[in-house]
């Protein structure tokens, strides 16, 4: 059991390190290919930051542990809102822009319900359904880039301009470090999580929606908390919603194209996915009631409290 916990910890560290190197190398390479900052910020960074979830889901699906693939995404989407957004709003109020309810939120809710319908239909996410999810992501990115180009304040703050001067040698080294760290990190994390689940007498799905989901959300949480404590503009609601969109459309889309994902844990469809849909839906009324277009401390406490209840219910049942 101790060795398995160590595997999980080392795996999470490798995923964080690998993800960071992959983001840096991807952005540097994109500058070399003459892509604009806006396109890099909206697409390349988003894909690269979803790499840990993608590698974990693919590794789990290939090992026949599809509950980890699905639980990882469902749990991460819940954690992004309940944990990351909740804690960030408690520390420092978040401003909500109009794009939230005009574009990003409807896309997230739509994809969440599409995923639910795909799984409810036959309890399998097939290759065709994975292709549909992936194509929907391409359409989303196309519209996103067009909207950003029309917007006068379209910026990509998360793109580091200093990476424009990165040498080809550094890019290759960073890519190699990122790829190797992500590969071995996902191997160790999935292996450790499977053993822990068996020792604790719970399903892999339970470990996936809690331990693995929180682990893959740690980078976003750390960045958000640090920014909020410094009274800087914390991670935006749009970024977190974008992360949820990528989790469903790219992580599950690509994983199911490689290996169809079957629902094995009944709790995923009877309980967990409804929590994911609930967290997605509650954001709209919270954006307008009682204070419009602001996510302050009371709302943050409400969301975080709901997340704590979710975690407790997962283990108590």
N, C-alpha and C positions, 0 to 999 in steps of 0.2 A: 504493500500500500504506500509506504514512504517513497519507494522508487517511482511509483506511478505519479504521485504528487509532484515529485522532482521533474519527471518527464513533462508534465503539464506546464510547470513554471518555466523550465528551459525552453519548451516549445513556444510559449507565449512571448518570451523575451526574443527568441529568434524571429518570430513573426513580426514583432515590432521593429526590430533592427532591419530585417529583410524588406519590410514595407517602406521604411524610411529610405534605404538605399535605392529601392526600385523607383520611388517617387523622384528622387534626385536625378538618377540616371535618365529616367523617362523625360523629365522636363528639359534636361541638358540636351538630350538627343532631339527633342522637338524644336528647340531653338536652332540646332544645326540644320534641321529640315525647313527652317524659315516659317514655322507656324507662328501665328500671332499669340500674344500673351493671353488674350481672351479665349481663344480656342484651346490653348494649353490648359488654362485654369478650369474651363468647363468640361473638358473631355479627358485629356491625358492624366491630370491629377486625380480626377474622380475614378478612372479605371485603375490607376496604380494604388490608390488607397483602399480599393476593394479587393486587392490581391490576396491579403491574408485570409479573408472569408472565402474567396474563390478556391484557394489551394486546400484549405481545410475541407470544404464541401466536396471537391473532386476526390481528395484522398479518402474521405469517408465513404463516398459512393462507390469507389473502386474496391474498397474493402468490404462492401456489402452492408455498411452501417448507414443506411439512408436516413435513419432518424437523426443522425448527427448533421447530415447535410441540410435537412429541412429545419431542424431545431435551431441550428446555428443562425440561419437567416431570420426565422420568425423571432427568435430570442434577441438577435441584434437589432431588429427593427423596433421591438418593444423597449430595449435598453437605450437606444438612441433618443427616444422621446421621454420615457419614464425616468431613466437614470441621468443621462447626459443633459438633456434639455431641462429637466426638473431641477437638478443641482445648480446648473448655470443660472437659471432664473431666480433661484433662492439667493444666490450671491449678488447678482446684478441684473436689473430689469432688461428685457430684450425688446427692441423695437421690431414690429412686424411690418414688412412692406406689402404693397398691393399685389406683387407677383405671387405672394403666398396663396391667396385665395383665387386669383385669376388663372394661375397656371400650375405651379408646383404641387399644391395640395390636391387639386382634382386628379392630377396624374398619379400621385401616390395612392390615393384612395381607389382609383380605377384599377391599377395594377394589383393592389392588395385583394380586391374582390375577384379579379381575373384569376389570381393564384388560388383563391378559395374555391372558385367554381371548377378549375382544372382538377384540383385534388378531391373535391367532393364528388365529382363525376365518376371516377373509377379508382381513386386512391393511388394513382400513379401519375407522375409528371413525365409524360412521354417526350420523345425526341421532337415530334412535331410541335407540341406545346412549348417546349424549350425554344424552338425556332421562332414561334410567335412572340414569346417574351423578348427574345434578342432583337427581332425586327422592330418591336414596339420601342425598344431602347434607342435604336437608330433614328426612328421618327422623332422621338422625344428630344434627342440631341440636336437634330436638324432644326427643329422649331426653336429650341433653346438658344442656339447660336444666332438664328435669324432675329429673335427677339432682342438678344443682347446687342447685336449690331445696330438695331434701331434705337436702342436706349442711349441717351447722352452720357449716363453715368456708368456705363458698362465697364467694369474693371474686374480684374482677377487678382485680388489681394494676396492669395495664397501662393502666387508664383514668385519665386526668388530670382530677381534679375541677375544676380551675380553668377548664376548657373550658365549664362550666355557664354562666359569665357572658359568653360570647362574643356579640358583637352580630351581628344578621342580616347587616349589611354585610360584616363580617369573614368570616362563613361563606361568603357568595357569592364574595368575592374569593379565599378559600382554595380553594374548589371549582374556580373558573376556573383558578387557577394550577396546581392539581393535575392537572386534566383536560388542559390544554394541554401541561404538562411531560411527562405520561405519553404523550400522543399523539406528540409530536415525538421523545421519547426512544425509544419503540418503533420509530418510522420509521428513525431514525439507527442504532440498534443492529442491526436486522434487515438494513438495507442494507449496513452496514459488515461485519457477520459473513458475509454472502453473498460479498462481494468477497474478504475474507480467505481464506475457504474455497477459492475458485477459485484465488487466487494461490498458496496453500500446497499445492494439489493434493489436498486432503482434502474429504470430504463436509460439507454444512451440518450434518449430524447430529453430527459430531465436534466442531465449533465450539459447537454447542448444548449438548452434555452437559458441556463443559468451560468455555469462556470465558463463555458466556451464563449457564449454570447457576450458576457461582461468582459472577458479577456480581450476579445477582438474589438471591443468598444473603448478600451482603456486609453489608446492614443487620442481619440476625440475628446474623452472626458478630461484628460490631463491638459490638453490644449485649451479647452473651454474654461476650466477652473482657473488656470494661470492667467488667461486673458481677462476674466471677470475680476479676479483679485487685484489686477493691475489697473482696473477701471478702464481698460481698453475695450474696443468693440469686440464683444465675445463672439464665439462661433455663431453664425447666423442660422435662423430657422430654416432658411433655404438650403444651406449646406447639409443640415441633418436630414431634411426631407429628400434631398438629392441622393444622399447615402442610402436611404431606405429604398428609393427607386432603383438604384444600381444593385442593391442586394437581391431584389426580386428579379429584375430583368437580366442583369449580366451574370451574377453568381449562380442563380438557379437555372437561368437560360443556358449558359455554357455547360454547367455540370450535367444537366439532363440531356444535352446533345451528345455528350461523351458517354454517359451512362444513365438510362432512365431511373428516376428516383421514386421508390415505392414508399407509401405510408405504412409503417409497421406499428407505431405507437398510437393507439386510439385516442390518447389524451391530446395529441397534436391537433386533431380535427374537432374533438368534442370540447376542448377548453382553450388551448394556447392560441390557436389562430383567431379565436373570437377576441382575445385580449389584444392581439395585434391590430385587428380591425377597430376595436374600441379606442385604442390609443390614437389611431390615425383619425378617426371620426371626431373625437373630443377636441382636437386642435382648432376646428373652425369656430364652435361656440366660444371657446376660451379666447379667441382672437378679438371677439366683439363684446363679451360680457365679463365683468361690468365696465372695465376701462377699455375703450377701443384701441386696437392695433398695438397693444402693449402686453408683454408677458412678464408680470411682476412676481414678487415673493409669494403672495397667497396662491397664485395659480401654479407656481413652481412647487410649492408644498403639496398642493393637491395632486399634481402629476407624480411627484416622487413618492407620496404616500400610497398612491394606487400601485406604483411599481413594487413597493415593499409588500403590499398585500398579495400581488401576483406571485412573487418569489416564495412567500410563506405558503400559499396555496399549492404551489408546485410540489413542495416537500411534504406538506401535511397530509395530502390526499392518500 
